Amino acid sequence: MSPVDLTPALTSPRALAATRERIALVTEAARRAGSYLAGAAHRPVAPGPEAVAALDVFRRPLQDGRIDPREVLAELDAFGSPATVAQAQGRFFGFVNGGVDNAAAAAAVLAGQWDQNPSLPVGSPVASVLDEVAAGWVVDLLGLPRTATATFTPGATLANLTGILVARDALLARAGWDVHERGLFGAPPVRVIAGEEAHVSILKAARLAGLGVGRIETVPTDERGAARADALPTDIDALTLVILQAGNVNTGASDPFGAIIPRVHDAGGWVHVDGAFGLWAAASPELRHQVAGVELADSWGTDAHKWLNVPYDSGVAIVRERADLERATAMQAAYVASEDARPLMQLGLQMSQRARGIETWAMLAANGRDGVADLIERTCGHARTFAGILAGAGVELFAPVALNQVLVAFGREPGAPGDAAITDAVIGAAQREGTMWAGASTWKGRRAMRISVSDQATTRDDVEVSAAALLGAWERVRG
C-alpha cells in the first residue's frame, strides 16, 4: 500500500498559519516562564495582599466572542505570576512540598506539547514505555520486591486509596467474597488498624473505600510519633488491614516495620504503608535503616512530587502482586480491549490520564541513584542545621530530627517552653515578612511550627537566612 500524500493538508495556508501561531504562542509562554523563574527568587515567598486582590480581574462573566490567545497569555502572566507562591526557590518549607528538578521541569514542558494519553499503549507508545521504565526504576530504587507493580496516580491520597482498595478486595477474596460481583453489602467486615499519628489522607482513603473512619482502631505511638509494636492488638486475623507509616508528617519518624509486618502476615492480614515522603529514605544508603523492613509490606503509597521534586501531580501506588492490583482496578470493554503487557487503565483508578511517568523518568534518568541519594541526604542535613540554629537560640525542639522535618514551638522567652499564642504569632509574622514560609501544626495537643526541607533548590544559605528571619519574627512578637 502506498502512503497517503499529506502534502496538500500540511501545506495549505490555513494549516501553516495554525502551526505558526501555535509555535509562536508556545515560544512566548516559554519566554514568560523564563522571566518568572529569573525573578521568583528575589521576591517574597508568599504573594502580598495587593497581588492576591488583583486576582479579581479573573472573576468576570465568560464573554461571547474570542480573545487573541496572546492577550490571554499576557493577562495570565501579568496577574497570575505575581500571585503565585514561590515553592521551588529554596525557602518554602510548608506541607512537605518538594520543588522542581530541572530535568523533570523541562520534560514537563515537552510532554505538555506531546499531550499524550497512555491509558493504553496504542494511545502513546512513548508515554507507555517511559511509564513502564520509570515505575520499574522507582520499585528498584526503593528496594521493594521485584514482583511489585508501580502505577502513577494523581497524588499520594489516590496512591493510598489504591493500596487500600487493593487490600480490601484481596482480603475479602481470600474469605470467599467477590467485591466485583457482590459489592460490599453483606460482606464480612474488614478490620482496619493504624497508628494514632496516621495522616488525614489515610482517613479520607478509608472513608472512600467504604471502610469507615469511625471503625479504624488506633495504635498508640511513642515520643517520636511511631506506632508502638508492643501496643499492636494480639488478635489480628485474616481479615485485618494494618496501615503503617514511613515518615511521620511532623517528625519524620517511621513505624517499626520489621517488628510489626511479620506478625500481621502470620495472622494472614495485609499491610499497607503510607510513605508519601518518608519512603524515599530507602533510596539513601545513610538513611534507609530508618525504614528497615518496609519492603515486607503488601502495598505502598508515595509521592514523586514531594521529596523526589517531580512536578505535580505524580503519586505512585505500588502493590506486591500484580494480580491483586488488577482485581481491584481492571475493567473490560470491547472498545478498550488490550493484550498489551502494561495497559495503565487496568492498573489504576483512571482511564484517560496524563502521562505522569514522563517527568519521573526524566528526574531519575538525569540524577541516577547517587543523585537521588544526595537529594535525600542533603535536605536532611539542612533540616538538622535548621534545628540546630533554632534550638541554639532557645526555641523548643519537640523531637530529634529524623529525616527532613523540624518541629518547633516558640516561648515567651528563649529557653521557655513553647507557647501556642506566641508560636502562632511568630508563624504569622514570618509568613508576612516573606523571607521564608512554614506553617502550623499540632503535636500531641501542642501548637507547633513544622518546617519541611523538601526542595532540591534549598541551600545552607537559604536555611541560615530563613532561620534568621524566624528568630527576627520571634523577637518582634516578644517585643
C-alpha positions as CSV (number, residue, x, y, z in Angstrom):
1,M,0.0,0.0,0.0
2,S,1.5,3.3,-1.0
3,P,1.5,6.1,1.7
4,V,-1.2,8.8,1.5
5,D,0.2,12.1,0.2
6,L,-0.4,14.5,3.1
7,T,1.4,17.4,1.4
8,P,-1.8,19.3,0.5
9,A,-3.2,19.1,4.0
10,L,0.0,20.1,5.7
11,T,0.9,22.9,3.4
12,S,-2.4,24.6,3.0
13,P,-2.4,28.3,4.0
14,R,-4.7,27.6,6.9
15,A,-2.7,24.7,8.3
16,L,0.6,26.6,8.0
17,A,-0.9,29.6,9.8
18,A,-2.3,27.5,12.6
19,T,1.1,25.8,13.1
20,R,3.0,29.1,13.1
21,E,0.5,30.6,15.6
22,R,0.9,27.6,18.0
23,I,4.7,27.7,17.7
24,A,4.8,31.4,18.4
25,L,2.4,31.1,21.4
26,V,4.4,28.2,23.0
27,T,7.6,30.1,22.4
28,E,6.2,33.2,24.1
29,A,4.9,31.1,27.0
30,A,8.5,29.7,27.5
31,R,9.9,33.2,27.4
32,R,7.5,34.3,30.1
33,A,8.2,31.2,32.1
34,G,11.9,32.1,32.0
35,S,11.2,35.6,33.1
36,Y,9.2,34.3,36.0
37,L,12.0,32.0,37.1
38,A,14.5,34.8,36.9
39,G,12.5,36.9,39.3
40,A,10.9,34.4,41.6
41,A,14.0,34.0,43.9
42,H,14.1,37.7,44.5
43,R,10.5,38.2,45.7
44,P,8.7,37.2,48.9
45,V,7.9,33.6,49.1
46,A,4.2,34.3,49.5
47,P,2.4,36.9,47.4
48,G,1.4,40.2,49.0
49,P,-2.2,41.3,49.6
50,E,-2.1,43.6,46.6
51,A,-1.2,40.7,44.2
52,V,-3.9,38.5,45.7
53,A,-6.5,41.3,45.4
54,A,-5.6,41.8,41.8
55,L,-6.8,38.3,41.0
56,D,-10.3,39.7,41.0
57,V,-9.6,40.5,37.3
58,F,-10.2,36.9,36.5
59,R,-13.7,36.9,38.2
60,R,-15.8,38.0,35.3
61,P,-18.6,36.6,33.2
62,L,-17.5,34.5,30.3
63,Q,-17.6,36.7,27.2
64,D,-19.4,35.7,23.9
65,G,-16.5,36.2,21.5
66,R,-13.0,35.0,21.2
67,I,-9.9,36.8,22.6
68,D,-6.5,36.5,21.0
69,P,-4.6,33.8,22.8
70,R,-1.6,36.1,23.1
71,E,-3.7,38.5,25.1
72,V,-4.9,35.7,27.3
73,L,-1.3,34.6,28.0
74,A,-0.3,38.1,28.7
75,E,-3.1,38.6,31.2
76,L,-2.3,35.3,32.9
77,D,1.3,36.3,33.3
78,A,0.6,39.9,34.4
79,F,-1.9,39.0,37.1
80,G,-1.2,35.3,37.8
81,S,2.6,35.2,38.1
82,P,2.7,37.8,41.0
83,A,0.1,35.9,42.9
84,T,2.0,32.6,43.0
85,V,3.7,31.0,46.0
86,A,7.4,30.6,45.2
87,Q,7.6,26.9,46.2
88,A,10.6,26.0,44.2
89,Q,13.1,28.6,45.1
90,G,14.6,27.1,48.2
91,R,12.8,28.9,51.0
92,F,9.3,27.3,51.1
93,F,9.1,24.8,53.9
94,G,5.4,24.1,54.1
95,F,3.3,21.0,53.6
96,V,6.2,18.7,52.7
97,N,6.0,20.2,49.2
98,G,9.0,19.5,47.0
99,G,10.5,21.8,44.4
100,V,11.1,21.0,40.8
101,D,14.1,19.1,39.4
102,N,15.4,20.8,36.3
103,A,15.2,17.7,34.1
104,A,11.7,16.9,35.2
105,A,10.6,20.5,34.7
106,A,12.0,20.6,31.2
107,A,10.4,17.2,30.4
108,A,7.0,18.5,31.6
109,V,7.2,21.4,29.0
110,L,7.9,19.0,26.2
111,A,5.3,16.4,27.4
112,G,2.7,19.1,27.6
113,Q,3.0,19.7,23.9
114,W,3.0,15.9,23.2
115,D,-0.4,15.8,25.0
116,Q,-0.3,12.0,25.4
117,N,-2.9,9.7,26.9
118,P,-1.1,6.5,28.0
119,S,-4.2,4.6,29.2
120,L,-3.4,2.0,26.5
121,P,0.0,1.6,24.8
122,V,-1.7,2.1,21.4
123,G,-2.6,5.7,22.5
124,S,1.0,6.6,23.2
125,P,3.9,4.1,22.7
126,V,6.4,6.6,24.1
127,A,4.5,7.5,27.2
128,S,3.7,3.9,27.9
129,V,7.4,2.9,27.6
130,L,8.6,5.8,29.8
131,D,5.9,5.0,32.4
132,E,7.0,1.4,32.5
133,V,10.7,2.2,32.9
134,A,10.1,4.9,35.5
135,A,7.8,2.6,37.5
136,G,10.4,-0.1,37.5
137,W,13.1,2.3,38.5
138,V,11.0,3.5,41.4
139,V,10.5,-0.1,42.7
140,D,14.2,-0.9,42.3
141,L,15.4,2.4,43.9
142,L,13.2,1.9,46.9
143,G,14.4,-1.7,47.4
144,L,10.9,-3.2,47.0
145,P,10.2,-6.7,45.8
146,R,10.9,-7.5,42.1
147,T,7.3,-8.7,41.8
148,A,5.9,-5.4,42.7
149,T,4.0,-3.2,40.2
150,A,4.0,0.5,40.4
151,T,1.5,2.8,38.8
152,F,1.3,6.6,38.8
153,T,-1.7,8.4,40.4
154,P,-2.9,12.0,40.9
155,G,-1.0,12.3,44.3
156,A,-0.4,10.3,47.5
157,T,-4.0,10.3,48.6
158,L,-5.0,8.4,45.5
159,A,-2.0,6.2,45.8
160,N,-3.1,5.3,49.3
161,L,-6.7,4.9,48.2
162,T,-5.5,2.5,45.5
163,G,-3.5,0.4,48.0
164,I,-6.4,0.3,50.5
165,L,-8.9,-0.7,47.7
166,V,-6.5,-3.5,46.7
167,A,-6.1,-4.6,50.3
168,R,-9.8,-4.6,50.8
169,D,-10.6,-6.7,47.8
170,A,-7.7,-9.1,48.3
171,L,-8.7,-9.8,52.0
172,L,-12.3,-10.4,51.0
173,A,-11.3,-12.6,48.1
174,R,-9.3,-14.8,50.5
175,A,-12.5,-15.0,52.6
176,G,-14.5,-16.1,49.5
177,W,-16.2,-12.8,48.8
178,D,-16.0,-11.2,45.3
179,V,-16.4,-7.4,45.6
180,H,-16.6,-7.0,41.9
181,E,-19.8,-9.2,41.7
182,R,-21.3,-8.7,45.1
183,G,-20.2,-5.2,46.3
184,L,-19.8,-4.5,50.0
185,F,-23.4,-5.0,51.2
186,G,-23.3,-8.1,53.4
187,A,-19.6,-8.6,53.1
188,P,-17.5,-9.8,56.0
189,P,-16.2,-6.8,57.9
190,V,-12.6,-5.8,57.2
191,R,-10.8,-4.7,60.3
192,V,-8.6,-1.6,59.9
193,I,-5.7,-0.8,62.3
194,A,-3.5,2.3,62.1
195,G,-1.1,4.3,64.3
196,E,-2.7,7.2,66.1
197,E,-0.5,9.5,64.1
198,A,-1.8,8.3,60.7
199,H,-2.1,11.1,58.2
200,V,-5.5,12.5,57.4
201,S,-5.2,11.3,53.8
202,I,-5.4,7.7,55.2
203,L,-8.7,8.6,56.9
204,K,-10.0,10.0,53.7
205,A,-8.9,7.0,51.7
206,A,-10.5,4.6,54.2
207,R,-13.8,6.5,54.0
208,L,-13.7,6.5,50.2
209,A,-13.1,2.7,50.3
210,G,-16.2,2.2,52.4
211,L,-14.3,1.1,55.5
212,G,-15.5,3.8,57.8
213,V,-13.2,6.2,59.6
214,G,-15.0,5.6,62.9
215,R,-14.1,1.9,62.7
216,I,-10.4,2.4,62.5
217,E,-8.6,1.1,65.6
218,T,-5.6,3.2,66.6
219,V,-2.3,2.0,68.0
220,P,-0.5,4.3,70.5
221,T,2.7,6.0,69.3
222,D,6.0,6.7,71.0
223,E,7.5,10.1,71.7
224,R,8.6,10.3,68.0
225,G,5.2,9.6,66.6
226,A,6.0,6.0,65.5
227,A,3.5,3.2,66.2
228,R,4.5,1.0,69.2
229,A,4.9,-2.6,68.2
230,D,4.1,-3.7,71.7
231,A,0.7,-2.0,71.5
232,L,-0.4,-3.8,68.4
233,P,-3.5,-5.9,69.1
234,T,-2.8,-9.6,69.6
235,D,-6.0,-10.8,67.9
236,I,-5.2,-9.8,64.4
237,D,-6.8,-12.2,61.9
238,A,-7.0,-12.9,58.1
239,L,-9.5,-10.0,57.6
240,T,-7.2,-7.3,59.1
241,L,-5.7,-4.4,57.2
242,V,-2.8,-2.7,59.1
243,I,-1.8,0.7,57.8
244,L,1.7,1.8,58.8
245,Q,3.7,5.0,58.1
246,A,7.1,5.8,56.6
247,G,7.8,9.4,57.7
248,N,5.6,11.0,60.3
249,V,4.4,14.3,58.8
250,N,5.5,16.2,61.9
251,T,8.7,14.4,63.0
252,G,9.8,12.3,60.0
253,A,9.9,9.1,62.2
254,S,8.8,5.8,60.7
255,D,6.9,2.9,62.2
256,P,8.9,-0.3,63.2
257,F,8.1,-2.3,60.1
258,G,10.3,-5.2,60.9
259,A,8.6,-5.7,64.3
260,I,5.1,-5.4,63.0
261,I,4.7,-6.7,59.5
262,P,5.7,-10.4,60.2
263,R,3.1,-10.5,63.0
264,V,0.4,-9.3,60.6
265,H,1.4,-11.8,57.9
266,D,1.5,-14.6,60.4
267,A,-2.2,-14.0,61.0
268,G,-3.0,-13.7,57.3
269,G,-3.5,-9.9,57.3
270,W,-2.4,-7.2,54.9
271,V,0.0,-4.3,55.5
272,H,-0.2,-1.1,53.5
273,V,2.4,1.6,54.0
274,D,1.7,5.3,53.7
275,G,5.1,6.5,52.5
276,A,4.1,9.8,50.9
277,F,7.6,11.3,51.5
278,G,9.4,9.1,54.0
279,L,9.5,6.0,51.8
280,W,12.2,7.8,49.7
281,A,14.6,7.4,52.7
282,A,15.0,3.9,51.3
283,A,16.9,5.4,48.4
284,S,19.7,6.7,50.7
285,P,22.4,4.4,52.0
286,E,22.8,6.7,55.0
287,L,19.1,6.7,55.9
288,R,17.5,3.5,54.7
289,H,17.9,1.9,58.1
290,Q,15.1,4.2,59.3
291,V,12.7,2.3,57.1
292,A,14.2,-1.1,57.5
293,G,11.6,-3.8,56.9
294,V,9.3,-1.6,54.8
295,E,9.9,-4.0,51.8
296,L,8.0,-6.7,53.7
297,A,4.6,-4.9,53.2
298,D,2.0,-5.8,50.7
299,S,1.3,-2.3,49.2
300,W,2.8,1.2,49.4
301,G,1.8,4.7,48.5
302,T,4.2,7.5,47.9
303,D,4.6,10.8,46.0
304,A,7.2,11.8,43.4
305,H,6.1,15.5,43.6
306,K,7.2,15.7,47.2
307,W,10.7,14.7,48.1
308,L,11.6,13.5,44.5
309,N,10.9,17.0,43.2
310,V,8.9,16.0,40.2
311,P,6.1,18.4,39.0
312,Y,2.5,18.0,40.1
313,D,0.8,15.6,40.1
314,S,2.8,12.4,40.4
315,G,1.7,10.0,43.1
316,V,2.8,6.3,43.0
317,A,0.8,3.3,44.1
318,I,2.8,0.1,44.4
319,V,1.4,-3.4,45.0
320,R,3.5,-6.5,45.7
321,E,1.5,-8.8,43.4
322,R,0.0,-7.5,40.2
323,A,-2.9,-9.9,40.3
324,D,-4.1,-8.2,43.5
325,L,-3.8,-4.8,41.8
326,E,-5.8,-5.9,38.8
327,R,-8.5,-7.5,40.9
328,A,-9.4,-4.1,42.3
329,T,-8.7,-1.8,39.3
330,A,-9.1,-3.7,36.0
331,M,-12.2,-3.3,33.8
332,Q,-13.1,-4.6,30.4
333,A,-14.9,-3.2,27.4
334,A,-14.8,-4.2,23.7
335,Y,-13.5,-0.8,22.5
336,V,-10.6,-0.8,25.0
337,A,-9.7,-4.5,24.8
338,S,-5.9,-4.9,25.1
339,E,-3.4,-7.7,25.2
340,D,-0.5,-5.3,26.0
341,A,1.7,-6.2,28.9
342,R,1.0,-3.0,30.8
343,P,-2.3,-1.2,29.9
344,L,-2.3,1.6,32.5
345,M,-6.1,1.9,32.6
346,Q,-6.1,-1.7,34.0
347,L,-3.6,-0.8,36.8
348,G,-5.2,2.2,38.4
349,L,-8.4,4.2,39.0
350,Q,-8.4,6.3,35.8
351,M,-9.0,5.5,32.2
352,S,-7.9,8.7,30.4
353,Q,-4.9,10.1,32.2
354,R,-2.0,12.5,32.0
355,A,1.3,10.8,31.1
356,R,2.6,11.2,34.6
357,G,5.6,8.9,34.3
358,I,7.5,11.1,31.9
359,E,8.7,13.6,34.5
360,T,9.7,10.9,37.0
361,W,11.6,9.1,34.2
362,A,13.4,12.4,33.4
363,M,14.3,13.1,37.0
364,L,15.7,9.6,37.6
365,A,17.4,9.5,34.2
366,A,19.2,12.7,35.0
367,N,20.1,12.1,38.6
368,G,20.6,8.3,38.9
369,R,20.9,6.5,42.2
370,D,23.7,8.8,43.5
371,G,21.8,12.0,42.7
372,V,18.6,10.8,44.4
373,A,20.6,9.8,47.5
374,D,22.3,13.1,47.5
375,L,19.0,14.9,47.3
376,I,17.6,13.0,50.3
377,E,20.7,13.3,52.4
378,R,21.4,16.9,51.6
379,T,17.9,18.1,52.6
380,C,18.0,16.1,55.8
381,G,21.3,17.8,56.6
382,H,19.7,21.2,56.0
383,A,16.9,20.1,58.4
384,R,19.5,19.3,61.1
385,T,21.2,22.7,60.5
386,F,17.8,24.4,60.8
387,A,17.0,22.6,64.1
388,G,20.5,23.4,65.5
389,I,20.2,27.1,64.8
390,L,16.8,27.4,66.3
391,A,17.4,25.2,69.3
392,G,20.7,27.1,70.0
393,A,18.7,30.3,70.2
394,G,16.3,28.9,72.8
395,V,13.5,27.7,70.6
396,E,11.8,24.5,71.8
397,L,12.5,21.4,69.6
398,F,9.8,18.8,70.0
399,A,11.6,15.8,68.6
400,P,15.1,15.0,67.3
401,V,15.3,15.5,63.5
402,A,14.8,12.0,61.9
403,L,14.6,13.0,58.2
404,N,13.7,16.4,56.8
405,Q,11.1,17.6,59.3
406,V,11.7,20.1,62.0
407,L,9.1,20.6,64.7
408,V,9.4,23.6,67.0
409,A,7.5,25.9,69.3
410,F,8.3,29.5,70.4
411,G,8.2,30.5,74.0
412,R,7.7,33.9,75.7
413,E,11.4,33.9,76.3
414,P,14.4,32.0,74.9
415,G,14.6,28.6,76.6
416,A,11.0,28.7,77.8
417,P,8.5,26.1,76.7
418,G,6.7,26.8,73.5
419,D,3.5,28.9,73.9
420,A,0.6,28.4,71.5
421,A,-0.2,32.1,71.1
422,I,3.4,33.1,70.6
423,T,4.0,30.3,68.2
424,D,1.1,31.3,66.0
425,A,2.1,34.9,66.1
426,V,5.7,34.0,65.0
427,I,4.3,31.9,62.2
428,G,2.1,34.8,61.0
429,A,4.8,37.3,61.3
430,A,7.3,35.2,59.3
431,Q,4.8,34.5,56.6
432,R,4.0,38.2,56.2
433,E,7.7,39.2,56.2
434,G,8.3,36.9,53.2
435,T,11.8,35.6,53.5
436,M,10.6,32.1,54.1
437,W,7.3,30.2,54.6
438,A,6.4,27.5,57.1
439,G,3.1,26.5,58.5
440,A,1.4,25.5,61.8
441,S,0.7,22.0,63.1
442,T,-0.4,20.4,66.3
443,W,1.7,17.8,68.0
444,K,0.3,15.7,70.9
445,G,-2.1,18.5,71.8
446,R,0.5,21.3,71.5
447,R,0.8,24.1,68.9
448,A,3.9,23.9,66.7
449,M,5.6,25.2,63.6
450,R,6.5,22.5,61.1
451,I,9.5,23.1,58.8
452,S,9.8,20.7,55.9
453,V,13.0,20.8,53.9
454,S,12.0,19.1,50.7
455,D,13.1,21.4,47.9
456,Q,16.2,20.4,45.9
457,A,17.0,24.1,45.5
458,T,17.4,24.8,49.2
459,T,21.0,25.7,50.2
460,R,22.7,26.2,53.5
461,D,22.4,30.0,52.9
462,D,18.6,29.6,52.4
463,V,18.5,27.8,55.8
464,E,20.5,30.4,57.5
465,V,18.6,33.4,56.2
466,S,15.3,31.6,56.9
467,A,16.3,30.8,60.5
468,A,17.4,34.4,61.0
469,A,14.1,35.6,59.7
470,L,12.2,33.3,62.1
471,L,14.3,34.5,65.0
472,G,13.7,38.1,64.0
473,A,10.0,37.5,63.9
474,W,10.1,35.9,67.3
475,E,12.0,38.9,68.7
476,R,9.3,41.2,67.2
477,V,6.5,39.2,68.7
478,R,8.1,39.2,72.1
479,G,8.7,42.9,71.9
